[in-house]
């Protein structure tokens, strides 16, 4: 079963400094029919204006993943981390017992385009922690790359949840596939371009929940970039 979540149906707010779309309920946007999918709680597509950013704020008990599509965003947090996230970078921040952080776009001309993802942790009260890695997806197009997993296997970022997160940069005509084991579910999020998922067309910003399926087959009908979540 595939349930499509169209980009045009998402919650949308333009705050001037931030133009954002919410796949699931978040902040001022509430939709009781879209509160998340399995452990996946938030997918926000954000465009941060030049010279703007998120001021220092706090989180608890959430696995937060940032996936940068365009531009560069500086990150600072109460763990003493200071880093710049650029295209191809994936960041994992476990809020755990509490963390303060900020993000800022220092460019005066270029916006930052990113996906902000929240996963519910399998346990509360974990110690706050941070990881960041560039997986060089554009250098190996046409493949699913594991970028986050519970055990950090195969060099992926470690998340405190039973999930495997894959990312792919695809050229037109590229095909990728993924097998879902019994009692597993998937969410597909198209970051750029257009793909066909098991015969269903998904465009930029579209998402799809997959349950009671074994084979996930994706073909890019244009240059595309996408995320695949394999969830308990």
Long-range contacts (C-beta under 8 A, 24 or more apart in sequence): 1-210, 1-211, 1-212, 1-213, 2-197, 2-198, 2-200, 2-208, 2-209, 2-210, 2-213, 3-208, 3-209, 3-210, 3-211, 4-200, 4-202, 4-206, 4-207, 4-208, 5-34, 5-206, 5-207, 5-208, 5-209, 6-205, 6-206, 7-203, 7-204, 7-205, 7-206, 8-205, 10-45, 10-205, 16-49, 17-48, 17-49, 17-52, 17-53, 18-46, 18-47, 18-48, 18-49, 18-52, 18-54, 19-46, 19-47, 19-49, 20-44, 20-45, 20-46, 20-47, 21-45, 21-205, 23-189, 23-207, 36-120, 37-185, 37-187, 37-209, 37-231, 38-185, 38-187, 38-231, 38-232, 39-119, 39-120, 39-122, 39-161, 39-162, 39-163, 39-231, 39-232, 40-117, 40-118, 40-119, 40-163, 40-187, 40-229, 40-231, 41-118, 41-119, 41-120, 42-116, 42-117, 42-118, 43-115, 43-116, 43-117, 43-189, 43-207, 44-115, 44-116, 44-117, 45-113, 45-114, 45-115, 45-191, 45-205, 46-112, 46-113, 46-114, 46-115, 46-116, 47-111, 47-112, 47-113, 48-73, 48-103, 48-105, 48-111, 48-112, 48-114, 49-105, 49-111, 50-105, 50-107, 50-108, 50-109, 50-110, 50-111, 51-105, 51-106, 51-107, 51-108, 52-104, 52-105, 53-102, 53-103, 53-104, 53-105, 54-102, 54-103, 54-104, 55-102, 56-100, 56-101, 56-102, 57-100, 57-101, 57-102, 58-95, 58-98, 58-99, 58-100, 58-101, 59-93, 59-95, 59-98, 59-99, 59-101, 60-95, 60-96, 60-97, 60-98, 60-99, 61-95, 61-96, 61-97, 61-120, 61-121, 61-124, 61-125, 61-126, 62-94, 62-95, 62-118, 62-119, 62-120, 62-121, 63-92, 63-93, 63-94, 63-95, 63-118, 63-119, 63-120, 63-121, 63-159, 63-160, 63-161, 64-92, 64-93, 64-94, 64-95, 64-116, 64-117, 64-118, 64-119, 65-90, 65-91, 65-92, 65-93, 65-116, 65-117, 65-118, 65-119, 65-148, 65-157, 65-159, 65-165, 66-90, 66-91, 66-93, 66-103, 66-114, 66-115, 66-116, 66-117, 67-114, 67-115, 67-117, 67-167, 67-191, 67-227, 68-112, 68-113, 68-114, 69-113, 69-114, 69-115, 69-191, 69-192, 69-225, 70-110, 70-111, 70-112, 70-113, 70-114, 71-105, 71-107, 71-110, 71-111, 71-112, 71-113, 71-114, 72-105, 72-106, 72-107, 72-112, 73-103, 73-104, 73-105, 73-112, 73-114, 74-103, 74-104, 74-105, 74-106, 75-101, 75-102, 75-103, 75-132, 76-101, 76-102, 76-103, 77-101, 77-102, 77-130, 78-128, 79-128, 79-129, 79-130, 81-130, 83-132, 85-114, 85-132, 86-134, 87-138, 88-134, 88-135, 88-136, 88-137, 88-138, 89-132, 89-133, 89-134, 90-132, 90-133, 90-134, 90-135, 90-147, 90-148, 90-157, 90-167, 91-130, 91-131, 91-132, 92-130, 92-131, 92-132, 92-148, 92-157, 92-158, 92-159, 93-128, 93-129, 93-130, 94-121, 94-126, 94-127, 94-128, 94-129, 94-130, 94-159, 94-160, 95-128, 96-121, 96-125, 96-126, 96-127, 96-128, 96-129, 97-125, 97-126, 97-127, 97-128, 98-128, 99-128, 115-189, 115-191, 115-227, 117-165, 117-227, 119-159, 119-161, 119-163, 120-161, 121-160, 121-161, 122-150, 122-160, 122-161, 122-162, 123-160, 126-160, 131-157, 131-158, 133-157, 135-167, 137-167, 137-168, 137-169, 137-225, 138-169, 141-168, 141-169, 141-170, 141-171, 141-174, 142-168, 142-169, 142-170, 142-171, 142-174, 142-176, 143-168, 143-176, 144-168, 144-176, 144-178, 144-228, 162-231, 162-232, 163-229, 163-230, 163-231, 163-232, 164-229, 164-230, 165-227, 165-228, 165-229, 165-230, 166-227, 166-228, 166-229, 166-230, 167-225, 167-226, 167-227, 167-228, 168-218, 168-225, 168-226, 168-228, 169-224, 169-225, 170-195, 170-218, 170-220, 170-223, 170-224, 170-225, 170-226, 171-220, 171-223, 172-220, 172-221, 172-222, 172-223, 172-224, 173-219, 173-220, 174-219, 174-220, 175-217, 175-218, 175-219, 175-220, 176-217, 176-218, 177-215, 177-216, 177-217, 177-218, 178-215, 178-216, 178-218, 178-228, 178-230, 179-214, 179-215, 179-216, 180-210, 180-213, 180-214, 180-215, 180-216, 180-230, 183-232, 184-230, 184-231, 184-232, 185-209, 185-210, 185-211, 185-230, 185-231, 185-232, 186-210, 186-213, 186-216, 186-228, 186-229, 186-230, 186-231, 187-228, 187-229, 187-231, 188-216, 188-218, 188-226, 188-227, 188-228, 188-229, 189-226, 189-227, 189-229, 190-224, 190-225, 190-226, 191-224, 191-225, 191-226, 191-227, 192-223, 192-224, 192-225, 192-226, 193-220, 193-221, 193-222, 193-223, 193-224, 193-225, 193-226, 194-220, 194-221, 194-222, 194-224, 195-219, 195-220, 195-221, 195-224, 195-226, 196-221
